[in-house]
Amino acid sequence: NIKRAVIASEDAGFADHSGVDWEAMERAWERNQRAQDLADKRYERLAKRNPDKAIVPVSAKVVGASTITQQLAKNLFLSGERTPLRKGQELLLTYALETLLSKQRILEIYLNHVEWGEGLFGAQAAARYYFRTDAAQLGVGQAARLAVMLPAPKRFEKRMGSAYLADRAATVSARMTAVELP
């Protein structure tokens, strides 16, 4: 269940792509550009209305489009900084991982190393900590809830009962049956 949940939540095309989902990256780029344009316009309006105040420009929230393999490359070898150079390094490492390892092995390593809370790494540790069970014994809902935490585990670890987590976990649970495991 945890494998299906993570793929459904993080990278639905995992079994089919070669490590990078270029269409998802393009959509994220466009979305981030639109969001930054809106943030810039808000800043300009505020600055015009308040010429005597020092208004600090705000960066728009960044949406990512990294595949599981890209996240593994970053987690194992790179920092979390968001620069074009770091992204380029990530792409090279992603293609190397896809060339050297099977999809099953990439997913296994990812699940064993991904962070699910402060100092909490791997699906087994997360399953034991949050649900007092082995990762292999997680139910569909439990696995979906863990998968939903992945973009921001430190934010969600203290809010396991939040409405957002429950709603998003229900969506992931519904998608899990369509997931193709590698």
C-alpha positions as CSV (number, residue, x, y, z in Angstrom):
1,N,0.0,0.0,0.0
2,I,2.8,2.5,0.8
3,K,4.3,2.0,-2.6
4,R,1.0,2.7,-4.4
5,A,0.2,5.6,-2.1
6,V,3.6,7.3,-2.7
7,I,3.4,6.9,-6.4
8,A,-0.2,8.1,-6.5
9,S,0.7,11.2,-4.4
10,E,4.1,12.1,-5.7
11,D,4.6,10.7,-9.2
12,A,1.7,9.0,-11.0
13,G,3.8,8.4,-14.1
14,F,6.8,6.8,-12.2
15,A,6.6,3.5,-14.0
16,D,6.5,5.1,-17.4
17,H,8.9,8.0,-17.5
18,S,12.7,8.0,-17.8
19,G,13.2,9.9,-14.6
20,V,12.0,13.4,-15.5
21,D,8.4,14.4,-16.3
22,W,9.1,17.3,-18.7
23,E,5.4,18.2,-19.1
24,A,5.0,18.5,-15.3
25,M,8.1,20.6,-15.1
26,E,6.8,23.0,-17.8
27,R,3.4,23.3,-16.1
28,A,5.1,24.0,-12.8
29,W,7.4,26.6,-14.4
30,E,4.4,28.4,-16.0
31,R,2.4,28.2,-12.7
32,N,5.3,29.6,-10.8
33,Q,5.8,32.4,-13.3
34,R,2.1,33.4,-13.1
35,A,2.2,33.3,-9.3
36,Q,5.4,35.5,-9.2
37,D,3.8,38.0,-11.7
38,L,0.8,38.3,-9.4
39,A,3.1,38.8,-6.3
40,D,5.0,41.4,-8.2
41,K,1.8,43.3,-9.2
42,R,0.6,43.2,-5.5
43,Y,4.0,44.6,-4.4
44,E,3.8,47.4,-7.0
45,R,0.2,48.3,-5.9
46,L,1.2,48.3,-2.2
47,A,4.3,50.4,-3.0
48,K,2.3,53.0,-4.9
49,R,-0.4,53.2,-2.1
50,N,2.3,53.5,0.6
51,P,5.2,55.6,-0.9
52,D,6.5,56.5,2.6
53,K,6.6,52.9,3.8
54,A,9.3,50.3,3.1
55,I,7.4,47.5,1.5
56,V,9.3,44.2,1.3
57,P,8.8,42.2,-2.0
58,V,7.3,38.8,-1.4
59,S,8.3,35.7,-3.4
60,A,5.5,33.6,-4.7
61,K,5.0,30.1,-3.3
62,V,7.0,27.7,-5.5
63,V,5.3,24.6,-6.9
64,G,7.6,21.7,-7.8
65,A,7.3,18.9,-10.3
66,S,10.1,16.6,-9.3
67,T,9.7,12.9,-9.9
68,I,10.5,10.3,-7.3
69,T,13.8,9.7,-9.0
70,Q,14.6,13.4,-9.0
71,Q,13.7,13.6,-5.3
72,L,15.9,10.6,-4.6
73,A,18.8,12.2,-6.4
74,K,18.4,15.4,-4.4
75,N,17.9,13.7,-1.1
76,L,21.0,11.4,-1.5
77,F,23.4,13.8,-3.2
78,L,22.4,17.4,-3.2
79,S,21.3,20.3,-1.0
80,G,17.7,21.6,-0.9
81,E,18.7,25.0,-2.5
82,R,16.6,26.1,-5.5
83,T,19.0,27.2,-8.1
84,P,19.4,26.4,-11.8
85,L,22.8,24.9,-11.2
86,R,21.4,22.5,-8.5
87,K,18.5,21.6,-10.7
88,G,20.9,20.8,-13.5
89,Q,23.0,18.6,-11.2
90,E,19.7,16.9,-10.1
91,L,18.8,16.1,-13.7
92,L,22.2,14.5,-14.4
93,L,22.0,12.4,-11.3
94,T,18.4,11.5,-12.1
95,Y,19.4,10.1,-15.5
96,A,22.4,8.3,-13.9
97,L,20.1,6.6,-11.3
98,E,17.6,5.6,-14.0
99,T,20.4,4.1,-16.1
100,L,22.0,2.2,-13.2
101,L,19.0,1.1,-11.2
102,S,15.7,-0.6,-11.8
103,K,12.5,1.3,-11.0
104,Q,11.8,-1.1,-8.2
105,R,15.2,-0.3,-6.6
106,I,14.8,3.4,-7.0
107,L,11.4,3.2,-5.3
108,E,12.9,1.0,-2.5
109,I,15.8,3.3,-1.8
110,Y,13.4,6.4,-1.9
111,L,11.0,4.8,0.6
112,N,13.9,3.8,2.9
113,H,15.5,7.3,2.9
114,V,12.7,9.8,2.6
115,E,12.0,12.0,5.7
116,W,8.6,11.6,7.4
117,G,9.2,14.0,10.3
118,E,12.0,15.5,12.4
119,G,14.7,12.8,12.4
120,L,12.3,10.2,11.1
121,F,13.5,8.5,7.9
122,G,12.1,5.7,5.9
123,A,8.6,4.1,5.5
124,Q,9.2,1.5,8.2
125,A,10.1,4.1,10.8
126,A,7.2,6.3,9.8
127,A,4.7,3.3,10.0
128,R,5.9,2.4,13.4
129,Y,6.0,5.9,14.7
130,Y,2.6,7.1,13.4
131,F,0.6,3.8,13.3
132,R,2.5,1.3,15.5
133,T,2.7,-1.2,12.7
134,D,5.1,-2.4,10.0
135,A,5.2,-0.6,6.7
136,A,4.1,-3.8,4.9
137,Q,1.0,-3.9,7.1
138,L,-0.3,-0.3,6.5
139,G,-3.9,0.0,5.4
140,V,-4.8,2.0,2.3
141,G,-5.8,5.1,4.4
142,Q,-2.7,4.9,6.6
143,A,-0.4,4.6,3.6
144,A,-2.2,7.5,1.8
145,R,-1.9,9.7,4.9
146,L,1.9,9.1,5.1
147,A,2.3,9.8,1.4
148,V,0.4,13.1,1.7
149,M,2.9,14.2,4.3
150,L,5.9,13.9,2.0
151,P,6.1,17.4,0.5
152,A,6.3,18.9,4.0
153,P,6.6,16.2,6.7
154,K,7.8,18.5,9.5
155,R,4.7,20.7,9.0
156,F,2.3,17.7,9.1
157,E,3.9,15.5,11.7
158,K,2.1,17.3,14.5
159,R,-1.2,17.6,12.6
160,M,-1.9,14.0,11.6
161,G,-5.6,14.6,12.2
162,S,-5.9,17.8,10.1
163,A,-8.8,18.1,7.7
164,Y,-6.3,18.9,4.8
165,L,-4.4,15.6,5.4
166,A,-7.7,13.6,5.6
167,D,-9.1,15.1,2.4
168,R,-5.9,14.8,0.5
169,A,-5.4,11.2,1.8
170,A,-8.9,10.3,0.5
171,T,-8.0,11.6,-2.9
172,V,-4.7,9.6,-2.9
173,S,-6.6,6.5,-1.7
174,A,-9.0,6.7,-4.6
175,R,-6.1,7.0,-7.0
176,M,-4.1,4.1,-5.6
177,T,-6.0,1.4,-7.5
178,A,-4.9,2.9,-10.8
179,V,-1.2,3.0,-9.9
180,E,1.0,0.8,-11.9
181,L,3.8,-0.6,-9.7
182,P,7.2,-1.1,-11.5
